[in-house]
Amino acid sequence: MKLEESDGPCTLKNGIRKLQGDSSIKPTNSSLEAEAVALSIAVQQMKTLGYDQVAFIGDCKPIIDESKSVLH
């Protein structure tokens, strides 16, 4: 196996499966709200798929900070 293999939106690198998804959502009032809704949908989808060790990566610091405070 190569260091990194790609199979569409799923990538296996160093034994870690990386998934990337996209979805459309209803219009929101702000980009912050859109980020929060997107993260919520992603969490729900991972639960539905049965994943239990998931790391979400994002660049919206207020959402990441809030998520950390809720999860810890």
The first five atom37 places (N, CA, C, CB, O) and aatype in JSON, in Angstrom:
{
  "aatype": [12, 11, 10, 6, 6, 15, 3, 7, 14, 4, 16, 10, 11, 2, 7, 9, 1, 11, 10, 5, 7, 3, 15, 15, 9, 11, 14, 16, 2, 15, 15, 10, 6, 0, 6, 0, 19, 0, 10, 15, 9, 0, 19, 5, 5, 12, 11, 16, 10, 7, 18, 3, 5, 19, 0, 13, 9, 7, 3, 4, 11, 14, 9, 9, 3, 6, 15, 11, 15, 19, 10, 8],
  "atom_mask": [
    [1, 1, 1, 1, 1],
    [1, 1, 1, 1, 1],
    [1, 1, 1, 1, 1],
    [1, 1, 1, 1, 1],
    [1, 1, 1, 1, 1],
    [1, 1, 1, 1, 1],
    [1, 1, 1, 1, 1],
    [1, 1, 1, 0, 1],
    [1, 1, 1, 1, 1],
    [1, 1, 1, 1, 1],
    [1, 1, 1, 1, 1],
    [1, 1, 1, 1, 1],
    [1, 1, 1, 1, 1],
    [1, 1, 1, 1, 1],
    [1, 1, 1, 0, 1],
    [1, 1, 1, 1, 1],
    [1, 1, 1, 1, 1],
    [1, 1, 1, 1, 1],
    [1, 1, 1, 1, 1],
    [1, 1, 1, 1, 1],
    [1, 1, 1, 0, 1],
    [1, 1, 1, 1, 1],
    [1, 1, 1, 1, 1],
    [1, 1, 1, 1, 1],
    [1, 1, 1, 1, 1],
    [1, 1, 1, 1, 1],
    [1, 1, 1, 1, 1],
    [1, 1, 1, 1, 1],
    [1, 1, 1, 1, 1],
    [1, 1, 1, 1, 1],
    [1, 1, 1, 1, 1],
    [1, 1, 1, 1, 1],
    [1, 1, 1, 1, 1],
    [1, 1, 1, 1, 1],
    [1, 1, 1, 1, 1],
    [1, 1, 1, 1, 1],
    [1, 1, 1, 1, 1],
    [1, 1, 1, 1, 1],
    [1, 1, 1, 1, 1],
    [1, 1, 1, 1, 1],
    [1, 1, 1, 1, 1],
    [1, 1, 1, 1, 1],
    [1, 1, 1, 1, 1],
    [1, 1, 1, 1, 1],
    [1, 1, 1, 1, 1],
    [1, 1, 1, 1, 1],
    [1, 1, 1, 1, 1],
    [1, 1, 1, 1, 1],
    [1, 1, 1, 1, 1],
    [1, 1, 1, 0, 1],
    [1, 1, 1, 1, 1],
    [1, 1, 1, 1, 1],
    [1, 1, 1, 1, 1],
    [1, 1, 1, 1, 1],
    [1, 1, 1, 1, 1],
    [1, 1, 1, 1, 1],
    [1, 1, 1, 1, 1],
    [1, 1, 1, 0, 1],
    [1, 1, 1, 1, 1],
    [1, 1, 1, 1, 1],
    [1, 1, 1, 1, 1],
    [1, 1, 1, 1, 1],
    [1, 1, 1, 1, 1],
    [1, 1, 1, 1, 1],
    [1, 1, 1, 1, 1],
    [1, 1, 1, 1, 1],
    [1, 1, 1, 1, 1],
    [1, 1, 1, 1, 1],
    [1, 1, 1, 1, 1],
    [1, 1, 1, 1, 1],
    [1, 1, 1, 1, 1],
    [1, 1, 1, 1, 1]
  ],
  "atom_positions": [
    [[0.84, -1.18, 0.0], [0.0, 0.0, 0.0], [0.88, 1.24, 0.0], [-0.95, 0.0, 1.22], [1.88, 1.3, 0.72]],
    [[0.53, 2.2, -0.79], [1.23, 3.48, -0.8], [0.98, 4.19, 0.52], [0.77, 4.35, -2.0], [0.09, 3.82, 1.29]],
    [[1.77, 5.22, 0.77], [1.58, 6.02, 1.97], [0.18, 6.63, 1.99], [2.64, 7.13, 2.05], [-0.44, 6.76, 3.05]],
    [[-0.31, 6.99, 0.82], [-1.64, 7.57, 0.75], [-2.36, 7.01, -0.46], [-1.58, 9.12, 0.68], [-1.86, 7.08, -1.58]],
    [[-3.54, 6.46, -0.24], [-4.38, 5.98, -1.32], [-5.69, 6.72, -1.28], [-4.6, 4.44, -1.23], [-6.24, 6.96, -0.21]],
    [[-6.18, 7.08, -2.43], [-7.43, 7.82, -2.48], [-8.48, 7.0, -3.21], [-7.23, 9.17, -3.16], [-8.22, 6.42, -4.26]],
    [[-9.65, 6.97, -2.64], [-10.79, 6.29, -3.25], [-11.97, 7.25, -3.18], [-11.1, 4.91, -2.53], [-12.84, 7.12, -2.33]],
    [[-11.99, 8.2, -4.09], [-13.05, 9.21, -4.07], [-12.91, 10.09, -2.84], [0.0, 0.0, 0.0], [-11.82, 10.59, -2.56]],
    [[-14.01, 10.29, -2.1], [-13.97, 11.18, -0.95], [-13.32, 10.55, 0.28], [-15.35, 11.63, -0.6], [-13.24, 11.19, 1.33]],
    [[-12.86, 9.3, 0.18], [-12.28, 8.6, 1.31], [-10.8, 8.37, 1.05], [-13.0, 7.26, 1.56], [-10.43, 7.84, 0.0]],
    [[-9.94, 8.78, 1.98], [-8.5, 8.63, 1.83], [-7.95, 7.85, 3.01], [-7.82, 10.0, 1.71], [-8.33, 8.11, 4.16]],
    [[-7.06, 6.9, 2.75], [-6.4, 6.14, 3.8], [-4.95, 6.58, 3.84], [-6.53, 4.6, 3.57], [-4.23, 6.42, 2.85]],
    [[-4.53, 7.14, 4.97], [-3.17, 7.63, 5.11], [-2.64, 7.19, 6.46], [-3.11, 9.18, 4.96], [-3.24, 7.5, 7.49]],
    [[-1.54, 6.48, 6.45], [-0.93, 5.98, 7.69], [-1.93, 5.21, 8.54], [-0.35, 7.13, 8.49], [-1.91, 5.31, 9.76]],
    [[-2.79, 4.44, 7.9], [-3.75, 3.62, 8.63], [-4.96, 4.37, 9.15], [0.0, 0.0, 0.0], [-5.79, 3.79, 9.84]],
    [[-5.08, 5.65, 8.82], [-6.21, 6.46, 9.29], [-7.09, 6.78, 8.1], [-5.72, 7.78, 9.99], [-6.63, 7.33, 7.1]],
    [[-8.35, 6.43, 8.21], [-9.29, 6.7, 7.14], [-9.78, 8.15, 7.27], [-10.49, 5.7, 7.17], [-10.26, 8.56, 8.32]],
    [[-9.66, 8.89, 6.19], [-10.1, 10.28, 6.18], [-11.28, 10.4, 5.23], [-8.95, 11.25, 5.75], [-11.2, 9.99, 4.08]],
    [[-12.36, 10.95, 5.73], [-13.57, 11.14, 4.93], [-13.81, 12.62, 4.73], [-14.79, 10.47, 5.61], [-13.53, 13.44, 5.6]],
    [[-14.33, 12.95, 3.59], [-14.74, 14.32, 3.32], [-16.12, 14.26, 2.71], [-13.73, 15.05, 2.38], [-16.37, 13.5, 1.78]],
    [[-17.01, 15.05, 3.22], [-18.36, 15.05, 2.7], [-18.84, 16.44, 2.38], [0.0, 0.0, 0.0], [-18.2, 17.43, 2.75]],
    [[-19.95, 16.5, 1.71], [-20.58, 17.8, 1.46], [-22.08, 17.61, 1.43], [-20.07, 18.43, 0.14], [-22.59, 16.52, 1.18]],
    [[-22.75, 18.67, 1.68], [-24.2, 18.63, 1.74], [-24.71, 20.05, 1.53], [-24.7, 18.04, 3.1], [-23.99, 21.02, 1.77]],
    [[-25.93, 20.16, 1.11], [-26.52, 21.49, 1.02], [-27.46, 21.64, 2.21], [-27.28, 21.71, -0.34], [-28.11, 20.69, 2.63]],
    [[-27.52, 22.86, 2.73], [-28.39, 23.14, 3.88], [-29.3, 24.32, 3.52], [-27.55, 23.45, 5.16], [-29.07, 25.04, 2.55]],
    [[-30.31, 24.47, 4.34], [-31.21, 25.61, 4.14], [-30.44, 26.91, 4.37], [-32.45, 25.53, 5.09], [-29.46, 26.92, 5.11]],
    [[-30.87, 27.99, 3.75], [-30.2, 29.27, 3.96], [-30.15, 29.65, 5.44], [-30.89, 30.38, 3.17], [-31.09, 29.39, 6.19]],
    [[-29.04, 30.26, 5.84], [-28.86, 30.68, 7.23], [-28.67, 32.19, 7.27], [-27.66, 29.96, 7.88], [-28.52, 32.84, 6.24]],
    [[-28.7, 32.72, 8.48], [-28.57, 34.17, 8.66], [-27.12, 34.64, 8.75], [-29.31, 34.6, 9.89], [-26.85, 35.84, 8.63]],
    [[-26.19, 33.71, 8.96], [-24.78, 34.1, 9.08], [-23.88, 32.92, 8.73], [-24.48, 34.61, 10.51], [-24.32, 31.77, 8.7]],
    [[-22.64, 33.23, 8.45], [-21.68, 32.16, 8.17], [-21.43, 31.32, 9.42], [-20.35, 32.74, 7.64], [-21.19, 30.12, 9.33]],
    [[-21.49, 31.95, 10.59], [-21.32, 31.22, 11.86], [-22.42, 30.18, 12.04], [-21.31, 32.2, 13.05], [-22.16, 29.04, 12.43]],
    [[-23.64, 30.57, 11.75], [-24.76, 29.65, 11.84], [-24.61, 28.51, 10.82], [-26.09, 30.4, 11.61], [-24.89, 27.36, 11.13]],
    [[-24.16, 28.84, 9.63], [-23.96, 27.81, 8.6], [-22.9, 26.81, 9.04], [-23.55, 28.46, 7.26], [-23.06, 25.6, 8.84]],
    [[-21.82, 27.28, 9.63], [-20.76, 26.39, 10.13], [-21.31, 25.48, 11.23], [-19.55, 27.21, 10.66], [-21.01, 24.28, 11.26]],
    [[-22.1, 26.04, 12.14], [-22.67, 25.26, 13.23], [-23.62, 24.18, 12.72], [-23.4, 26.17, 14.22], [-23.59, 23.04, 13.18]],
    [[-24.45, 24.54, 11.77], [-25.39, 23.57, 11.18], [-24.61, 22.47, 10.45], [-26.37, 24.29, 10.21], [-24.94, 21.29, 10.58]],
    [[-23.59, 22.85, 9.7], [-22.8, 21.87, 8.96], [-22.11, 20.89, 9.91], [-21.75, 22.57, 8.09], [-22.09, 19.68, 9.64]],
    [[-21.56, 21.39, 11.01], [-20.91, 20.5, 11.97], [-21.93, 19.58, 12.62], [-20.18, 21.32, 13.04], [-21.66, 18.39, 12.81]],
    [[-23.08, 20.11, 12.96], [-24.13, 19.29, 13.56], [-24.56, 18.16, 12.62], [-25.34, 20.17, 13.91], [-24.74, 17.02, 13.05]],
    [[-24.73, 18.47, 11.36], [-25.1, 17.45, 10.37], [-24.0, 16.4, 10.25], [-25.38, 18.1, 8.99], [-24.28, 15.21, 10.17]],
    [[-22.74, 16.85, 10.23], [-21.62, 15.91, 10.13], [-21.56, 14.97, 11.33], [-20.29, 16.68, 10.0], [-21.33, 13.78, 11.16]],
    [[-21.78, 15.5, 12.53], [-21.79, 14.67, 13.73], [-22.92, 13.65, 13.66], [-21.94, 15.55, 15.0], [-22.72, 12.47, 13.94]],
    [[-24.1, 14.1, 13.28], [-25.24, 13.19, 13.15], [-24.96, 12.09, 12.14], [-26.51, 13.96, 12.76], [-25.3, 10.93, 12.36]],
    [[-24.34, 12.45, 11.02], [-24.05, 11.46, 9.98], [-23.03, 10.43, 10.46], [-23.52, 12.16, 8.71], [-23.18, 9.24, 10.18]],
    [[-22.02, 10.86, 11.18], [-21.01, 9.93, 11.7], [-21.64, 8.96, 12.7], [-19.84, 10.7, 12.36], [-21.3, 7.78, 12.73]],
    [[-22.56, 9.46, 13.53], [-23.28, 8.59, 14.47], [-24.13, 7.58, 13.72], [-24.17, 9.43, 15.43], [-24.15, 6.4, 14.06]],
    [[-24.82, 8.05, 12.68], [-25.66, 7.17, 11.87], [-24.82, 6.06, 11.22], [-26.39, 7.97, 10.79], [-25.26, 4.92, 11.14]],
    [[-23.62, 6.41, 10.77], [-22.75, 5.44, 10.12], [-22.01, 4.54, 11.11], [-21.76, 6.16, 9.26], [-21.34, 3.59, 10.71]],
    [[-22.14, 4.83, 12.4], [-21.54, 3.99, 13.43], [-20.09, 4.3, 13.76], [0.0, 0.0, 0.0], [-19.43, 3.49, 14.41]],
    [[-19.59, 5.45, 13.34], [-18.22, 5.83, 13.69], [-18.21, 6.33, 15.13], [-17.67, 6.92, 12.72], [-19.08, 7.11, 15.53]],
    [[-17.21, 5.89, 15.91], [-17.16, 6.34, 17.3], [-15.87, 7.08, 17.65], [-17.32, 5.17, 18.21], [-15.8, 7.69, 18.71]],
    [[-14.87, 7.04, 16.81], [-13.64, 7.8, 17.03], [-13.43, 8.7, 15.83], [-12.4, 6.85, 17.25], [-12.84, 8.29, 14.83]],
    [[-13.92, 9.92, 15.93], [-13.93, 10.84, 14.8], [-13.3, 12.16, 15.22], [-15.37, 11.07, 14.28], [-13.57, 12.67, 16.31]],
    [[-12.46, 12.69, 14.38], [-11.9, 14.03, 14.58], [-12.46, 14.92, 13.48], [-10.32, 14.01, 14.56], [-12.34, 14.61, 12.3]],
    [[-13.07, 16.02, 13.88], [-13.58, 16.98, 12.91], [-12.58, 18.12, 12.8], [-15.0, 17.51, 13.33], [-12.07, 18.61, 13.82]],
    [[-12.29, 18.53, 11.6], [-11.32, 19.59, 11.35], [-12.05, 20.78, 10.74], [-10.16, 19.1, 10.42], [-12.84, 20.62, 9.8]],
    [[-11.8, 21.95, 11.27], [-12.46, 23.13, 10.74], [-11.62, 24.38, 10.97], [0.0, 0.0, 0.0], [-10.61, 24.34, 11.67]],
    [[-12.03, 25.47, 10.37], [-11.29, 26.71, 10.5], [-12.13, 27.83, 11.13], [-10.78, 27.16, 9.15], [-11.75, 29.0, 11.07]],
    [[-13.24, 27.47, 11.72], [-14.12, 28.47, 12.36], [-13.91, 28.39, 13.87], [-15.63, 28.23, 11.98], [-14.57, 27.61, 14.56]],
    [[-12.99, 29.22, 14.39], [-12.58, 29.15, 15.78], [-13.75, 29.22, 16.77], [-11.63, 30.25, 16.08], [-13.76, 28.43, 17.72]],
    [[-14.73, 30.1, 16.61], [-15.84, 30.13, 17.58], [-16.6, 28.79, 17.65], [-16.82, 31.24, 17.21], [-17.01, 28.38, 18.74]],
    [[-16.78, 28.13, 16.53], [-17.49, 26.84, 16.52], [-16.62, 25.78, 17.18], [-17.86, 26.42, 15.08], [-17.13, 24.98, 17.97]],
    [[-15.34, 25.76, 16.87], [-14.44, 24.77, 17.46], [-14.36, 24.98, 18.98], [-13.02, 24.87, 16.83], [-14.44, 24.01, 19.73]],
    [[-14.21, 26.22, 19.42], [-14.14, 26.49, 20.86], [-15.42, 26.06, 21.57], [-13.88, 27.99, 21.11], [-15.36, 25.45, 22.64]],
    [[-16.56, 26.37, 20.98], [-17.84, 25.99, 21.58], [-18.0, 24.48, 21.61], [-19.01, 26.63, 20.81], [-18.48, 23.92, 22.6]],
    [[-17.6, 23.83, 20.55], [-17.69, 22.36, 20.48], [-16.84, 21.72, 21.55], [-17.26, 21.84, 19.09], [-17.26, 20.76, 22.2]],
    [[-15.64, 22.24, 21.75], [-14.76, 21.69, 22.78], [-15.38, 21.85, 24.17], [-13.39, 22.36, 22.74], [-15.3, 20.94, 24.99]],
    [[-15.99, 23.01, 24.43], [-16.58, 23.23, 25.76], [-17.79, 22.33, 26.0], [-16.99, 24.7, 25.91], [-18.04, 21.93, 27.14]],
    [[-18.53, 22.01, 24.95], [-19.7, 21.15, 25.08], [-19.27, 19.69, 25.27], [-20.61, 21.28, 23.85], [-19.9, 18.95, 26.03]],
    [[-18.22, 19.28, 24.59], [-17.79, 17.89, 24.61], [-16.95, 17.53, 25.82], [-17.03, 17.57, 23.37], [-16.82, 16.35, 26.14]],
    [[-16.37, 18.49, 26.49], [-15.51, 18.18, 27.64], [-16.14, 18.51, 28.94], [-14.22, 18.91, 27.54], [-15.54, 18.3, 29.99]]
  ]
}
